[in-house]
Amino acid sequence: MNILILMIPASILLGVFFLGAFIWATKRGQFDDVVTPQYEILLEDKIIKDVNNEHKST
């Protein structure tokens, strides 16, 4: 039962820490663009293919 005296405040402090980290990341714009990164790899491949085609044609 004495362990509860330690574990309850520790878990509350841990929760407050993660809540603060989430709020900080949100204010810094960490979650502003969630769509573009998933398509970024596709765009990069297209750019590389276009550059390779230019080199082959010259």
mmCIF file as gemmi writes it, N, C-alpha and C atoms, coordinates in Angstrom:
data_model
loop_
_atom_site.group_PDB
_atom_site.id
_atom_site.type_symbol
_atom_site.label_atom_id
_atom_site.label_alt_id
_atom_site.label_comp_id
_atom_site.label_asym_id
_atom_site.label_entity_id
_atom_site.label_seq_id
_atom_site.pdbx_PDB_ins_code
_atom_site.Cartn_x
_atom_site.Cartn_y
_atom_site.Cartn_z
_atom_site.occupancy
_atom_site.B_iso_or_equiv
_atom_site.pdbx_formal_charge
_atom_site.auth_seq_id
_atom_site.auth_asym_id
_atom_site.pdbx_PDB_model_num
ATOM 1 N N . MET Axp A 1 ? 0.816 -1.202 0 1 0 ? 1 A 1
ATOM 2 C CA . MET Axp A 1 ? 0 0 0 1 0 ? 1 A 1
ATOM 3 C C . MET Axp A 1 ? 0.859 1.265 0 1 0 ? 1 A 1
ATOM 4 N N . ASN Axp A 2 ? 2.054 1.169 0.564 1 0 ? 2 A 1
ATOM 5 C CA . ASN Axp A 2 ? 2.929 2.341 0.591 1 0 ? 2 A 1
ATOM 6 C C . ASN Axp A 2 ? 3.441 2.703 -0.803 1 0 ? 2 A 1
ATOM 7 N N . ILE Axp A 3 ? 3.469 1.724 -1.693 1 0 ? 3 A 1
ATOM 8 C CA . ILE Axp A 3 ? 3.942 1.992 -3.048 1 0 ? 3 A 1
ATOM 9 C C . ILE Axp A 3 ? 2.999 2.937 -3.79 1 0 ? 3 A 1
ATOM 10 N N . LEU Axp A 4 ? 1.721 2.935 -3.423 1 0 ? 4 A 1
ATOM 11 C CA . LEU Axp A 4 ? 0.759 3.837 -4.061 1 0 ? 4 A 1
ATOM 12 C C . LEU Axp A 4 ? 1.097 5.296 -3.793 1 0 ? 4 A 1
ATOM 13 N N . ILE Axp A 5 ? 1.678 5.565 -2.638 1 0 ? 5 A 1
ATOM 14 C CA . ILE Axp A 5 ? 2.067 6.938 -2.303 1 0 ? 5 A 1
ATOM 15 C C . ILE Axp A 5 ? 3.126 7.438 -3.288 1 0 ? 5 A 1
ATOM 16 N N . LEU Axp A 6 ? 3.924 6.55 -3.803 1 0 ? 6 A 1
ATOM 17 C CA . LEU Axp A 6 ? 4.949 6.91 -4.774 1 0 ? 6 A 1
ATOM 18 C C . LEU Axp A 6 ? 4.441 6.831 -6.216 1 0 ? 6 A 1
ATOM 19 N N . MET Axp A 7 ? 3.681 5.81 -6.531 1 0 ? 7 A 1
ATOM 20 C CA . MET Axp A 7 ? 3.293 5.555 -7.919 1 0 ? 7 A 1
ATOM 21 C C . MET Axp A 7 ? 2.227 6.521 -8.449 1 0 ? 7 A 1
ATOM 22 N N . ILE Axp A 8 ? 1.282 6.914 -7.634 1 0 ? 8 A 1
ATOM 23 C CA . ILE Axp A 8 ? 0.23 7.832 -8.098 1 0 ? 8 A 1
ATOM 24 C C . ILE Axp A 8 ? 0.808 9.198 -8.469 1 0 ? 8 A 1
ATOM 25 N N . PRO Axp A 9 ? 1.609 9.841 -7.608 1 0 ? 9 A 1
ATOM 26 C CA . PRO Axp A 9 ? 2.203 11.119 -8.038 1 0 ? 9 A 1
ATOM 27 C C . PRO Axp A 9 ? 3.16 10.967 -9.225 1 0 ? 9 A 1
ATOM 28 N N . ALA Axp A 10 ? 3.882 9.851 -9.277 1 0 ? 10 A 1
ATOM 29 C CA . ALA Axp A 10 ? 4.803 9.642 -10.397 1 0 ? 10 A 1
ATOM 30 C C . ALA Axp A 10 ? 4.035 9.521 -11.709 1 0 ? 10 A 1
ATOM 31 N N . SER Axp A 11 ? 2.927 8.806 -11.712 1 0 ? 11 A 1
ATOM 32 C CA . SER Axp A 11 ? 2.149 8.664 -12.944 1 0 ? 11 A 1
ATOM 33 C C . SER Axp A 11 ? 1.471 9.973 -13.328 1 0 ? 11 A 1
ATOM 34 N N . ILE Axp A 12 ? 1.048 10.746 -12.357 1 0 ? 12 A 1
ATOM 35 C CA . ILE Axp A 12 ? 0.458 12.059 -12.656 1 0 ? 12 A 1
ATOM 36 C C . ILE Axp A 12 ? 1.514 12.982 -13.255 1 0 ? 12 A 1
ATOM 37 N N . LEU Axp A 13 ? 2.712 12.989 -12.681 1 0 ? 13 A 1
ATOM 38 C CA . LEU Axp A 13 ? 3.789 13.819 -13.224 1 0 ? 13 A 1
ATOM 39 C C . LEU Axp A 13 ? 4.181 13.378 -14.636 1 0 ? 13 A 1
ATOM 40 N N . LEU Axp A 14 ? 4.204 12.097 -14.879 1 0 ? 14 A 1
ATOM 41 C CA . LEU Axp A 14 ? 4.517 11.59 -16.207 1 0 ? 14 A 1
ATOM 42 C C . LEU Axp A 14 ? 3.45 12.011 -17.221 1 0 ? 14 A 1
ATOM 43 N N . GLY Axp A 15 ? 2.195 11.94 -16.819 1 0 ? 15 A 1
ATOM 44 C CA . GLY Axp A 15 ? 1.107 12.38 -17.691 1 0 ? 15 A 1
ATOM 45 C C . GLY Axp A 15 ? 1.18 13.865 -17.986 1 0 ? 15 A 1
ATOM 46 N N . VAL Axp A 16 ? 1.497 14.672 -16.982 1 0 ? 16 A 1
ATOM 47 C CA . VAL Axp A 16 ? 1.633 16.117 -17.173 1 0 ? 16 A 1
ATOM 48 C C . VAL Axp A 16 ? 2.812 16.411 -18.101 1 0 ? 16 A 1
ATOM 49 N N . PHE Axp A 17 ? 3.889 15.661 -17.95 1 0 ? 17 A 1
ATOM 50 C CA . PHE Axp A 17 ? 5.05 15.843 -18.827 1 0 ? 17 A 1
ATOM 51 C C . PHE Axp A 17 ? 4.687 15.583 -20.283 1 0 ? 17 A 1
ATOM 52 N N . PHE Axp A 18 ? 4.013 14.469 -20.555 1 0 ? 18 A 1
ATOM 53 C CA . PHE Axp A 18 ? 3.643 14.149 -21.934 1 0 ? 18 A 1
ATOM 54 C C . PHE Axp A 18 ? 2.597 15.116 -22.478 1 0 ? 18 A 1
ATOM 55 N N . LEU Axp A 19 ? 1.701 15.583 -21.653 1 0 ? 19 A 1
ATOM 56 C CA . LEU Axp A 19 ? 0.738 16.591 -22.091 1 0 ? 19 A 1
ATOM 57 C C . LEU Axp A 19 ? 1.457 17.883 -22.462 1 0 ? 19 A 1
ATOM 58 N N . GLY Axp A 20 ? 2.422 18.285 -21.651 1 0 ? 20 A 1
ATOM 59 C CA . GLY Axp A 20 ? 3.216 19.474 -21.958 1 0 ? 20 A 1
ATOM 60 C C . GLY Axp A 20 ? 4.015 19.318 -23.236 1 0 ? 20 A 1
ATOM 61 N N . ALA Axp A 21 ? 4.583 18.132 -23.449 1 0 ? 21 A 1
ATOM 62 C CA . ALA Axp A 21 ? 5.336 17.878 -24.679 1 0 ? 21 A 1
ATOM 63 C C . ALA Axp A 21 ? 4.42 17.939 -25.896 1 0 ? 21 A 1
ATOM 64 N N . PHE Axp A 22 ? 3.209 17.42 -25.772 1 0 ? 22 A 1
ATOM 65 C CA . PHE Axp A 22 ? 2.256 17.473 -26.879 1 0 ? 22 A 1
ATOM 66 C C . PHE Axp A 22 ? 1.845 18.91 -27.182 1 0 ? 22 A 1
ATOM 67 N N . ILE Axp A 23 ? 1.558 19.682 -26.156 1 0 ? 23 A 1
ATOM 68 C CA . ILE Axp A 23 ? 1.172 21.085 -26.356 1 0 ? 23 A 1
ATOM 69 C C . ILE Axp A 23 ? 2.326 21.864 -26.98 1 0 ? 23 A 1
ATOM 70 N N . TRP Axp A 24 ? 3.543 21.628 -26.501 1 0 ? 24 A 1
ATOM 71 C CA . TRP Axp A 24 ? 4.713 22.298 -27.055 1 0 ? 24 A 1
ATOM 72 C C . TRP Axp A 24 ? 4.891 21.956 -28.535 1 0 ? 24 A 1
ATOM 73 N N . ALA Axp A 25 ? 4.76 20.684 -28.89 1 0 ? 25 A 1
ATOM 74 C CA . ALA Axp A 25 ? 4.92 20.263 -30.284 1 0 ? 25 A 1
ATOM 75 C C . ALA Axp A 25 ? 3.82 20.845 -31.161 1 0 ? 25 A 1
ATOM 76 N N . THR Axp A 26 ? 2.615 20.944 -30.637 1 0 ? 26 A 1
ATOM 77 C CA . THR Axp A 26 ? 1.511 21.513 -31.401 1 0 ? 26 A 1
ATOM 78 C C . THR Axp A 26 ? 1.743 22.994 -31.663 1 0 ? 26 A 1
ATOM 79 N N . LYS Axp A 27 ? 2.213 23.72 -30.663 1 0 ? 27 A 1
ATOM 80 C CA . LYS Axp A 27 ? 2.473 25.147 -30.846 1 0 ? 27 A 1
ATOM 81 C C . LYS Axp A 27 ? 3.637 25.4 -31.793 1 0 ? 27 A 1
ATOM 82 N N . ARG Axp A 28 ? 4.589 24.477 -31.87 1 0 ? 28 A 1
ATOM 83 C CA . ARG Axp A 28 ? 5.736 24.613 -32.759 1 0 ? 28 A 1
ATOM 84 C C . ARG Axp A 28 ? 5.412 24.225 -34.195 1 0 ? 28 A 1
ATOM 85 N N . GLY Axp A 29 ? 4.195 23.71 -34.443 1 0 ? 29 A 1
ATOM 86 C CA . GLY Axp A 29 ? 3.793 23.361 -35.798 1 0 ? 29 A 1
ATOM 87 C C . GLY Axp A 29 ? 4.193 21.966 -36.222 1 0 ? 29 A 1
ATOM 88 N N . GLN Axp A 30 ? 4.461 21.101 -35.28 1 0 ? 30 A 1
ATOM 89 C CA . GLN Axp A 30 ? 4.888 19.742 -35.597 1 0 ? 30 A 1
ATOM 90 C C . GLN Axp A 30 ? 3.822 18.966 -36.362 1 0 ? 30 A 1
ATOM 91 N N . PHE Axp A 31 ? 2.555 19.255 -36.118 1 0 ? 31 A 1
ATOM 92 C CA . PHE Axp A 31 ? 1.468 18.486 -36.711 1 0 ? 31 A 1
ATOM 93 C C . PHE Axp A 31 ? 0.707 19.274 -37.773 1 0 ? 31 A 1
ATOM 94 N N . ASP Axp A 32 ? 1.299 20.331 -38.317 1 0 ? 32 A 1
ATOM 95 C CA . ASP Axp A 32 ? 0.598 21.163 -39.288 1 0 ? 32 A 1
ATOM 96 C C . ASP Axp A 32 ? 0.364 20.446 -40.617 1 0 ? 32 A 1
ATOM 97 N N . ASP Axp A 33 ? 1.376 19.794 -41.148 1 0 ? 33 A 1
ATOM 98 C CA . ASP Axp A 33 ? 1.267 19.158 -42.461 1 0 ? 33 A 1
ATOM 99 C C . ASP Axp A 33 ? 1.414 17.649 -42.301 1 0 ? 33 A 1
ATOM 100 N N . VAL Axp A 34 ? 0.282 16.969 -42.281 1 0 ? 34 A 1
ATOM 101 C CA . VAL Axp A 34 ? 0.323 15.516 -42.106 1 0 ? 34 A 1
ATOM 102 C C . VAL Axp A 34 ? 0.057 14.779 -43.413 1 0 ? 34 A 1
ATOM 103 N N . VAL Axp A 35 ? -0.23 15.498 -44.505 1 0 ? 35 A 1
ATOM 104 C CA . VAL Axp A 35 ? -0.558 14.852 -45.772 1 0 ? 35 A 1
ATOM 105 C C . VAL Axp A 35 ? 0.667 14.76 -46.682 1 0 ? 35 A 1
ATOM 106 N N . THR Axp A 36 ? 1.43 15.814 -46.811 1 0 ? 36 A 1
ATOM 107 C CA . THR Axp A 36 ? 2.537 15.871 -47.758 1 0 ? 36 A 1
ATOM 108 C C . THR Axp A 36 ? 3.62 14.818 -47.521 1 0 ? 36 A 1
ATOM 109 N N . PRO Axp A 37 ? 4.054 14.536 -46.295 1 0 ? 37 A 1
ATOM 110 C CA . PRO Axp A 37 ? 5.144 13.567 -46.129 1 0 ? 37 A 1
ATOM 111 C C . PRO Axp A 37 ? 4.866 12.192 -46.722 1 0 ? 37 A 1
ATOM 112 N N . GLN Axp A 38 ? 3.639 11.762 -46.751 1 0 ? 38 A 1
ATOM 113 C CA . GLN Axp A 38 ? 3.367 10.442 -47.317 1 0 ? 38 A 1
ATOM 114 C C . GLN Axp A 38 ? 3.494 10.426 -48.831 1 0 ? 38 A 1
ATOM 115 N N . TYR Axp A 39 ? 3.395 11.582 -49.484 1 0 ? 39 A 1
ATOM 116 C CA . TYR Axp A 39 ? 3.541 11.652 -50.936 1 0 ? 39 A 1
ATOM 117 C C . TYR Axp A 39 ? 4.928 12.13 -51.354 1 0 ? 39 A 1
ATOM 118 N N . GLU Axp A 40 ? 5.73 12.551 -50.406 1 0 ? 40 A 1
ATOM 119 C CA . GLU Axp A 40 ? 7.037 13.114 -50.72 1 0 ? 40 A 1
ATOM 120 C C . GLU Axp A 40 ? 7.937 12.104 -51.419 1 0 ? 40 A 1
ATOM 121 N N . ILE Axp A 41 ? 7.904 10.866 -50.996 1 0 ? 41 A 1
ATOM 122 C CA . ILE Axp A 41 ? 8.745 9.85 -51.624 1 0 ? 41 A 1
ATOM 123 C C . ILE Axp A 41 ? 8.324 9.613 -53.07 1 0 ? 41 A 1
ATOM 124 N N . LEU Axp A 42 ? 7.043 9.719 -53.359 1 0 ? 42 A 1
ATOM 125 C CA . LEU Axp A 42 ? 6.573 9.542 -54.73 1 0 ? 42 A 1
ATOM 126 C C . LEU Axp A 42 ? 7.034 10.685 -55.619 1 0 ? 42 A 1
ATOM 127 N N . LEU Axp A 43 ? 6.984 11.893 -55.106 1 0 ? 43 A 1
ATOM 128 C CA . LEU Axp A 43 ? 7.417 13.052 -55.877 1 0 ? 43 A 1
ATOM 129 C C . LEU Axp A 43 ? 8.911 12.996 -56.136 1 0 ? 43 A 1
ATOM 130 N N . GLU Axp A 44 ? 9.669 12.544 -55.161 1 0 ? 44 A 1
ATOM 131 C CA . GLU Axp A 44 ? 11.112 12.464 -55.312 1 0 ? 44 A 1
ATOM 132 C C . GLU Axp A 44 ? 11.486 11.475 -56.416 1 0 ? 44 A 1
ATOM 133 N N . ASP Axp A 45 ? 10.813 10.339 -56.493 1 0 ? 45 A 1
ATOM 134 C CA . ASP Axp A 45 ? 11.086 9.367 -57.546 1 0 ? 45 A 1
ATOM 135 C C . ASP Axp A 45 ? 10.792 9.955 -58.92 1 0 ? 45 A 1
ATOM 136 N N . LYS Axp A 46 ? 9.718 10.706 -59.028 1 0 ? 46 A 1
ATOM 137 C CA . LYS Axp A 46 ? 9.36 11.31 -60.316 1 0 ? 46 A 1
ATOM 138 C C . LYS Axp A 46 ? 10.422 12.315 -60.738 1 0 ? 46 A 1
ATOM 139 N N . ILE Axp A 47 ? 10.915 13.087 -59.805 1 0 ? 47 A 1
ATOM 140 C CA . ILE Axp A 47 ? 11.949 14.072 -60.12 1 0 ? 47 A 1
ATOM 141 C C . ILE Axp A 47 ? 13.221 13.364 -60.576 1 0 ? 47 A 1
ATOM 142 N N . ILE Axp A 48 ? 13.587 12.288 -59.91 1 0 ? 48 A 1
ATOM 143 C CA . ILE Axp A 48 ? 14.788 11.542 -60.288 1 0 ? 48 A 1
ATOM 144 C C . ILE Axp A 48 ? 14.628 10.946 -61.682 1 0 ? 48 A 1
ATOM 145 N N . LYS Axp A 49 ? 13.46 10.396 -61.991 1 0 ? 49 A 1
ATOM 146 C CA . LYS Axp A 49 ? 13.224 9.831 -63.323 1 0 ? 49 A 1
ATOM 147 C C . LYS Axp A 49 ? 13.289 10.915 -64.391 1 0 ? 49 A 1
ATOM 148 N N . ASP Axp A 50 ? 12.741 12.104 -64.109 1 0 ? 50 A 1
ATOM 149 C CA . ASP Axp A 50 ? 12.786 13.195 -65.075 1 0 ? 50 A 1
ATOM 150 C C . ASP Axp A 50 ? 14.226 13.626 -65.337 1 0 ? 50 A 1
ATOM 151 N N . VAL Axp A 51 ? 15.036 13.686 -64.308 1 0 ? 51 A 1
ATOM 152 C CA . VAL Axp A 51 ? 16.436 14.084 -64.462 1 0 ? 51 A 1
ATOM 153 C C . VAL Axp A 51 ? 17.189 13.029 -65.259 1 0 ? 51 A 1
ATOM 154 N N . ASN Axp A 52 ? 16.93 11.755 -64.993 1 0 ? 52 A 1
ATOM 155 C CA . ASN Axp A 52 ? 17.59 10.686 -65.744 1 0 ? 52 A 1
ATOM 156 C C . ASN Axp A 52 ? 17.192 10.717 -67.216 1 0 ? 52 A 1
ATOM 157 N N . ASN Axp A 53 ? 15.947 11.001 -67.518 1 0 ? 53 A 1
ATOM 158 C CA . ASN Axp A 53 ? 15.493 11.083 -68.908 1 0 ? 53 A 1
ATOM 159 C C . ASN Axp A 53 ? 16.164 12.236 -69.641 1 0 ? 53 A 1
ATOM 160 N N . GLU Axp A 54 ? 16.392 13.344 -68.954 1 0 ? 54 A 1
ATOM 161 C CA . GLU Axp A 54 ? 17.064 14.482 -69.57 1 0 ? 54 A 1
ATOM 162 C C . GLU Axp A 54 ? 18.502 14.126 -69.926 1 0 ? 54 A 1
ATOM 163 N N . HIS Axp A 55 ? 19.171 13.38 -69.055 1 0 ? 55 A 1
ATOM 164 C CA . HIS Axp A 55 ? 20.559 13.006 -69.314 1 0 ? 55 A 1
ATOM 165 C C . HIS Axp A 55 ? 20.659 11.995 -70.456 1 0 ? 55 A 1
ATOM 166 N N . LYS Axp A 56 ? 19.697 11.115 -70.594 1 0 ? 56 A 1
ATOM 167 C CA . LYS Axp A 56 ? 19.725 10.115 -71.66 1 0 ? 56 A 1
ATOM 168 C C . LYS Axp A 56 ? 19.45 10.74 -73.024 1 0 ? 56 A 1
ATOM 169 N N . SER Axp A 57 ? 18.63 11.777 -73.058 1 0 ? 57 A 1
ATOM 170 C CA . SER Axp A 57 ? 18.255 12.382 -74.335 1 0 ? 57 A 1
ATOM 171 C C . SER Axp A 57 ? 19.344 13.288 -74.895 1 0 ? 57 A 1
ATOM 172 N N . THR Axp A 58 ? 20.294 13.717 -74.089 1 0 ? 58 A 1
ATOM 173 C CA . THR Axp A 58 ? 21.348 14.606 -74.593 1 0 ? 58 A 1
ATOM 174 C C . THR Axp A 58 ? 22.576 13.86 -75.01 1 0 ? 58 A 1
